[in-house]
């Protein structure tokens, strides 16, 4: 980690983890102390330029090359990370997700009929129009992956940027700012994170973020109540969906 200096250039005490040139926390502003950002170690040769968004890999400090399982990163190098996240629900791989595709996807992930149907309706009602080419909305509420970046909502972690790339810094910030154990999140820590990310006058973003993290928690129902960092990272690039669906299909056939 960057070395701790005794004082800042203005003579005030440095907080732990700060350097003389980079100050991330101020005692006079408690929230900056409570929610510290990820600080990349000066000698870190694994995750170069953490603040630079990656177009096609969900890179983290532990996995700087993204997901290696089954050659995921290589097979999806033509897609943004946000497109990869959504691809699971595109059953015929034609770049168009229909409401029934989303419903089937949720069922494959273990959700019941009511939750799956309601999720499909809410998701497509809110995201479809942003992804269509024309001015008029699509009456069939289809979502087009080529323009899925336009459907990014506010009050989220910003791990996806507005072009659908993945920001390692913002992903690491989720855990650096909110997790007592830096490799996992409790339900309470997720709630605190969602509260801290809220933007003013953004009820759509508040609801979308809460829905996404609640669905992840229900989908995994993690042992000990903690969401593992690696599972969250693989949620972002969508590889987690395939793993869960495959495990469920294997269990149902055995």
Steps between C-alpha positions, in 0.01 A plus 500: 500500500619862459715607792333694783624856544481682832358821358343631183642795313267735684634375833188302599534136605485235228244224532610137485555387143549852364823626352641851492371552145173304516260572783189281503353576842442806718418482868284808455283309249421167671348330195837518323654310792217247521499424126857489376568426132725222375863611495716311254833394650790693352682178411191329357600334174188286472223753444652781298310831484204395712322825418491421127180322395539169315286451191466123507631354828379533858841551657563511874811504717476122539401435138669766283430301182132451570325163503713210379242225561426314174685766305234758584705812435630370168157390377340833591771744398269645230245613764507766766476375856144632524407306185659190651290552813179497293591228249374216723146621437546511121410137438548492121799738500343738249569810707134546594355406839125443512301511826453124479878460474544688827225296662665173396838629616368578847336158519831334407662693784255354750240772543133410522237572236362816661838661568626408151194641325500818707874547444466458125220756486679760714836459324362524148258779583787712631785402266346427160443855376855611579642233267278543192628687192183692420314768693191289559509233773498132410150364579659156556740644759807339348848594626778543243847408624678722247367802691472356851743765628221756456299318764751559779322643803619735772561441870713196426865416568617639163697177449348521151575830330256670262640302205468159670865464594610369842688719747726302737535803730124535546463125554773496763338803663188292573699289743754758616224742603242261639639161601643428843650186348637623169420178311126487573188701581223436752140593427537796736809621317316473170219714642750757621668502159169554320414785734838662442469477123162671472484807282245769574167479311581159348228257617543284188868456576435431869250230412712344227809477721302353788336245268833389348677443830196335659472262204870415530464426869193281444665323207808403699357492854862504615631284783550708813302781340802648321519572126847402377694761305575253221131414458415870471776553243371207294149642523625810321632304199210252506708185539338438839160452333627211290662336801185517710276378216736208428510401868123508525455297183750244628321473834161459334624222273673302774 
